[in-house]
């Protein structure tokens, strides 16, 4: 036996039935007889009386329309609140590329259980673009493998320097593609907060007396670190400000003014005599022995303003690279291992590492392109010959 479905009445029909029921009751019929005559039960009659009693058909129809409109507005409000919540969810980054929008659409579908159509409409993403599957080039896995290998070996290099190194290895790839892979893999070099410093007023500052050619101005300074056991290590660096070439990077427990003279003597033999040499006012550099020795050779000393390291900017910049890319990445077991590691990094810096200020050439490549304009080392040779005769 099939179950009969109850007939659904419109508000107008309910109001008419209530009107008829009221007339029957006034005629002396009971509620049971009225409900049987109208084809309904007593609970239904009382519910209708509570909801629509005293209304006219037009008023009941208007009430029904208002209820429907209220329901529609509630649904719209709920959808607007959902859209607002979804937009807040993805407000953390810029959605300017189709790939970023594809990721955002998929995230909204997984998080809020909405359809692809609605998520695409919210982000103004064509559904054809959402369903597009890119086909990477055949050489992309090998290229990505080399990028990651270089990043592991040089964690402080950005995508431009990594790209130049890859191009130097024979890859025909532009930096835009390197940057796309860089971003896709989430690679990033942490940015350091730049500290603002006041400019020095010393006449020998590097921004006032600039190097104009190779062997025009050298700069030197010291940098310190420790071995694994806590013993102090001291590095002496000498840099050609024009070519950015590291001429020497000597490490020892202690470096005296006599050691500095010996290092300079070797450099003058192999690289020629510079016109100027810039340094701070450290005790090793202002020592009377060094000043007199350089004066006899004919090298002008450029001492910067005290407590103004920015005036020796090339040395400070080089030391920041040494600290960031070498000392912070290596553990020095002892002096012997420190010397070996220092020689290896110095060769890498001069011959392999691209330098951004040199058009991403290495300092050695740039130095070979430059015509050395250093003075003939006759003064140094005469001084060496004189000291040998006196001895």
Helices and strands as residue ranges (DSSP letters): H 11-26, H 31-38, H 42-52, H 57-89, H 98-112, H 116-123, H 127-130, H 140-153, H 159-168, H 175-184, E 217-226, E 232-240, E 246-252, H 257-271, E 276-279, H 288-297, E 300-303, G 309-312, H 313-325, G 327-329, H 335-351, G 356-358, H 363-369, H 378-390
